Each structure stands twice: as C-alpha cells, then as structure tokens.
Amino acid sequence: MKILIVIPAYNEAENIAATVSVLQKECPEYSYVVINDGSRDHTAQVCRERGYSLIDLPVNLGLAGAFQTGLRYAYEQGFDGAIQIDGDGQHDPSYISRLLEEMRFSGSDIVIGSRFKERKKPHSLRMLGNRLLELMVRLTTRQRLTDPTSGMRLFNRRMIERFAKNMNYGPEPDTVAYLLRCGAKVTEVQVEMRERTAGVSYLNFGRSILYMLHMCFSIAFIQFFRKREV
C-alpha cells in the first residue's frame, strides 16, 4: 500500500521536530506531510528549516480543515491509505504497522489506534467524556468503539476520497459514528500513547467539556439525521 502519514499541527514548534524525527526513524518507507494549520508560533519555520514535507495553511482552519487538506492531498497524489497522527508526539509511529496489518486482515475502512482495546478504561474524570462518547456511539450504531476520541486513525482509499470530496467530514467521533451508520467497517487495535512533553493542548478543562457536549449532541441528533451515503 502507498501510505501517507498526515500530521495536523497548530502551534507545535516545540514538538514537531521530535515528532517527525521519530517518524522518519521508525517508518522511513512511508510518506508524510505536516499540515501547519495557521500556527501563530514558528511551526512552519521549523519545518522549512529542516526540509520537512509541508502544507502551510495561511489561516487557522481547525483540525477538521487541516485534516481534510491532508486527505485531499492524499487523494490527488494517489495514496492507498492515510494515517492521522498528532503533531505533539503523543502517537507512537511504531504502531503504524499494527494498524496496517489490521486493515489488510479485516478489510476495514477505518482502523483506530485504541488505548483500551485490550485494557480497562480508568475510572477518572478525564475518562468520563470518553466513556460517554463510547455509550453514544453504541446507542446510535450498535457497535462498540473503546476509544472514540483517539486521534490515531488509518483510512483506506475509499474513505480518503470521501473525506477529500465532501464537507462536514472532520476526524472526530461524530463523523466516525455517521460512517458506521453508512456501512463503513471500523475496527480498533491496541496502542500505547505518550504524554505531551512540551507546549499546551488547546483542549483545556472548559474546552474539553464543551467538546464532549458538542460531540454527544452531534452523534445523537445532527449525524443521526444526515442522509446516509453508500
């Protein structure tokens, strides 16, 4: 498979060099592209100085816009699969082979790197939203995703084309739930994720609450009433 690794990055100047360096070491056989999402720091400058493959967006489009830019590039360049990883270094590239093996074996349209496929989810306030989204996905699709908020996902060619050509296809749990209802096959594999070592996530406590509420409402109502596409 011709694989592209898509790395959306917003204000990740402190992390992007380490993220790409590890990726180049662990997975030299795969192509990658950093999508600089209108960062206000020196993310784009770091990428240019080091000669990284870069698409530099002039304004901040948000994760959905940055990711769709990456998948549009993957579609136009003829890639068979696209893998989303974060620019903060939390996703370990050594697990990419596991995602690819799962797709080849199961014929999945989307493979998610889950922290909880083979491990119990901790009972903490941090995991409350994850559990709620897991419940919402199960209620609306009758399928279980153990880690719906995971940002490490592999998409096949059919999904690449769908994300590249359509609006309202963000890399979020509500879109995955919608695609499940449309008949997409989604599976998970166990992965480990690292803690962020530098910078600050845009999802602080308040934003995390709003994000979870928005996702739950979208899964239960907005995505549920979207016209199904084959």
HELIX and SHEET records of a PDB file:
HELIX    1   1 ILE A   16  GLU A   26  1                                  11    
HELIX    2   2 THR A   43  GLU A   49  1                                   7    
HELIX    3   3 GLY A   62  GLU A   76  1                                  15    
HELIX    4   4 PRO A   93  TYR A   95  5                                   3    
HELIX    5   5 ILE A   96  SER A  106  1                                  11    
HELIX    6   6 LEU A  125  THR A  141  1                                  17    
HELIX    7   7 ARG A  157  LYS A  165  1                                   9    
HELIX    8   8 PRO A  173  ARG A  181  1                                   9    
HELIX    9   9 PHE A  205  PHE A  217  1                                  13    
HELIX   10  10 SER A  218  ILE A  222  3                                   5    
HELIX   11  11 GLN A  223  PHE A  225  5                                   3    
SHEET    1   A 7 LEU A  54  LEU A  57  0                                        
SHEET    2   A 7 SER A  31  ASP A  37  1                                        
SHEET    3   A 7 ILE A   3  ALA A   9  1                                        
SHEET    4   A 7 GLY A  81  GLN A  84  1                                        
SHEET    5   A 7 ARG A 153  ASN A 156 -1                                        
SHEET    6   A 7 ILE A 110  SER A 114 -1                                        
SHEET    7   A 7 VAL A 186  GLN A 190  1                                        
END                                                                             
